[in-house]
């Protein structure tokens, strides 16, 4: 089972590193509707929580494609770490 999990992590990191820079920069469906219906500015107020990686970019990295790749790797590892940690906690509670 661990082999499958780590294989999935490696594939996800590969995709984040090499495929994410080619993602469309066009607005997604919801954002496009907000632009077309002219209420996009209402959703662009102050943020409740500041994003550590705004717009999937790393502050300080000038090349957008490299910045997107690094942000993708960091996000993938963060989500994997959180999921792994929660699973470990739940598994411990079931064993007790």
N, C-alpha and C positions, 0 to 999 in steps of 0.2 A: 504493500500500500504506500509506503514512504517513497518508493521509487516512482510511482505514478504521480504523487504529489510534487516531487521535486522535478520531474520531467515537465509537468505542467508549468511550474515556476520558470524553468529555463525557456520553454516555448513562449511564455508570456513576456519574459524579459527580452527575448529576441524580437518579438513583435513590437514591443515598446521602443526598442532601440532602432530598428531598421524600417519599420512600417509607419509608425506614428508621424514622422516628418512629412509624409505624403498625404496626411489627412486634409480634407477640404477646409479652407479658411472661410468658406461661405457660412452664413448664419444657418443654424439648425432650424427645424420646422417651427418651433414655438417662437424663436427670435424673429424669423422671417414674417410670421403673422403679426407680431408686435410692430415691426417696421412698416408693413403694408397698411395696418390699421392705425398707424401713427400714434402709438402709445408706448413706444420703446423707452422714452425718457422717464416714464413713471416707474419703471423697474430698475432704473440706474441711480438709485439714491445711495445713501451711506450703507456700508456693509455692517451687519450685526457681528459677524466674525470675519476677521481679515484672512484672506486666503494666503497660505504659505507659497503657493505657486500660481499666481494670477495668470489667467489665460494660458496655462500649461507652459509657462516660460520661467526660466531661472534668472532672477535678477543678476546682472553682471556678466552673463554670457551673451555676447553680441550677435553671434550667428543663430538665427531663429531655429533652423533645423536641428542644430546640435542642442540648443536649449530645450527644444521640445522632446528630443530623445532622452536627455538626462531627466527631465521632469517625468517622462513616462516610466523610466526605470525606477525612480524614487517612489512614484505613486504605486507601482506594481509591488515593490518590496514592502512598502508601508501596509498595503492592504493584505498582502500575504502574511506579514508579521502579526497583524491584528487578528486575522482569521486563525492562524496557527496558535496564538496565545489563548484566544477564546476557546478553541477546541481542546487545548491542553487543560484549561480550567474546568471545562464541562466534563471531560474524561476523568479527571481526578475526583470530582464530586460523585460521579456514578460509581467509581470503585470503592468509595467509602461506605 
